[in-house]
């Protein structure tokens, strides 16, 4: 039988079987691929809280329209550590690119690299200039400082999701036990003074600050009017503001007089340190309040928020760092549909309340702030109206400018921080200022070398 | 007629799928990456020819220097510590009369079954300050402070990475060496014993020459593996290069440039320098290893 078949099939039995298997498998894969493509619009988000909110709100999109006009929306949660790489891969390959995608500020700038007309997101400015039902343009409604974060070479590539103002979250029970009135803390000097009283080395620290990266330093640099880049995209990590911030920051996190420790910048070790009372205060952007509620339920009623201490009396009582943008990819076949869904997700007044309750995140469109949800007291936060507090501070939020070289700058500043901390531990104040100036200058030079290589 | 055609062309048909895949996924990317290394890029679409500038910049790039230094330190420890440990374990497990040999073999090999990703995530917690298991044990044994930050102190990051690497790989390479040890002829040991050779002499003059080809193989692949290290530190340090870039390795730097900064040209240049370096090192190892074997025999 085998021999007879081999005689009939000129290429031989084995190749023929392999060929048949390949054809069948290929057909199945192709058929499956086709069936997966019955989506009108695909949305990616990296935030599980955003995902949960969108899952609830998406079914209401175009709910008054005829059934033929209701698009099939494929909402996907992609882990934040892989989202940008997966997005970049799809854009490079030109396949399976989502229509709408939420990107974190820290990664957003890298997508703006290269010739401006080849950026993978469409310019939203023409859409933002449109007037909505209230007679306002979208441009009027969005906080300008947040829009600037996603603007590059005059084009707006992302709709800001949030403001992310920072406050200080503190263990109210410990403050009360120690007789500390948070209202008496107006400036960082006041805060440090209290910190020296509360800090017991190796047992309790006043504040959690990141001394191995830029998470805390960048926020505090922005509070002082600095940043990694200015509005023109020029690197500013070695200007006088950066030097002075570093000189102030390092003694808080290194040396004998430090009031800060960093058991972890995030994750379970961070939560445990707060839960144990090892850390009394921490810098707290709006989104983190929700994470705290979820991860430290046992602290309900024991935590409270206060504005960030000012650098000097009457100064700015908040800062920002990072954020999320929603971009419409250049590959989308229907940008109008994508814009409509984007405005529905971000601007629809009916979504404001559920979204804030679910994420504790202050939206970047100012008109939403009138919603009563922001006045609701929160039992977890000792009955405080946390929405109201964040709104009160939002207008003071500094502008953080994006750059394709944001990550390189952050890495270099991180190196400068690590070096300065090591120097300060060893030498204290002696020669410290000179060291910081030289270090920041050297690190800035390395980033500028990278920037100058970029021919685009 | 058909038979003639079949016998003449069938071999080509058989190797055609391999050749096709080889050309598509190996040869073409290789040529393409060599071409890319001569371009400044922003993704695959935006490319500007810059000749050898990527290589010139690379040689003066302090981050690349740091990445090479860190990789060399890591590779050196892998060779100097990992290989003797693997060999030591293999020798212990090869002792005649050892009970529960298979159990020990499985115990030492099992970390490798866990995989780098899971192990890195797990060790992120084990190395945690204040309540991590590692600090607890060392605190009890030698009084190490509980808040020692293995992943937050630039001086401790490399030891932490090496510890995890040893935990993962010592048992894996032990299996190779154990198999080699079991292939050494027992009559050689007998003859050496009759000649009055002690255990150390027997190890030097019987065991080592007997397992030398496998030892050389393990040395070469573990060195190549050390130069390619990426996912272990990247995941252990939560997709960062750690404090003061103490966890920056060559492939990490390649990855950052290629897939985070979208500069495929620069990443290709890094890749080619790495390839050249690893090839050179491997040739040196094989040369020295070959000479050593010749001397022994």
HADDOCK unambig.tbl for C-alpha pairs under 7 A between the chains (distance, minus, plus):
assign (segid A and resid 10 and name CA) (segid B and resid 2 and name CA) 5.92 0.50 0.50
assign (segid A and resid 10 and name CA) (segid B and resid 6 and name CA) 6.35 0.50 0.50
assign (segid A and resid 11 and name CA) (segid B and resid 6 and name CA) 5.74 0.50 0.50
assign (segid A and resid 11 and name CA) (segid B and resid 10 and name CA) 6.48 0.50 0.50
assign (segid A and resid 85 and name CA) (segid B and resid 259 and name CA) 6.50 0.50 0.50
assign (segid A and resid 92 and name CA) (segid B and resid 43 and name CA) 6.58 0.50 0.50
assign (segid A and resid 92 and name CA) (segid B and resid 44 and name CA) 6.42 0.50 0.50
assign (segid A and resid 110 and name CA) (segid B and resid 260 and name CA) 6.94 0.50 0.50
assign (segid A and resid 110 and name CA) (segid B and resid 261 and name CA) 5.83 0.50 0.50
assign (segid A and resid 113 and name CA) (segid B and resid 42 and name CA) 6.62 0.50 0.50
assign (segid A and resid 114 and name CA) (segid B and resid 42 and name CA) 5.28 0.50 0.50
assign (segid A and resid 114 and name CA) (segid B and resid 46 and name CA) 6.71 0.50 0.50
assign (segid A and resid 212 and name CA) (segid B and resid 152 and name CA) 6.21 0.50 0.50
assign (segid A and resid 212 and name CA) (segid B and resid 243 and name CA) 4.79 0.50 0.50
assign (segid A and resid 213 and name CA) (segid B and resid 243 and name CA) 6.52 0.50 0.50
assign (segid A and resid 263 and name CA) (segid B and resid 129 and name CA) 5.96 0.50 0.50
assign (segid A and resid 269 and name CA) (segid B and resid 128 and name CA) 6.90 0.50 0.50
assign (segid A and resid 414 and name CA) (segid B and resid 243 and name CA) 6.98 0.50 0.50
assign (segid A and resid 414 and name CA) (segid B and resid 244 and name CA) 6.38 0.50 0.50
assign (segid A and resid 415 and name CA) (segid B and resid 243 and name CA) 6.77 0.50 0.50
assign (segid A and resid 415 and name CA) (segid B and resid 244 and name CA) 4.18 0.50 0.50
assign (segid A and resid 415 and name CA) (segid B and resid 245 and name CA) 6.61 0.50 0.50
assign (segid A and resid 418 and name CA) (segid B and resid 243 and name CA) 6.25 0.50 0.50
assign (segid A and resid 418 and name CA) (segid B and resid 244 and name CA) 5.43 0.50 0.50
assign (segid A and resid 419 and name CA) (segid B and resid 244 and name CA) 6.99 0.50 0.50
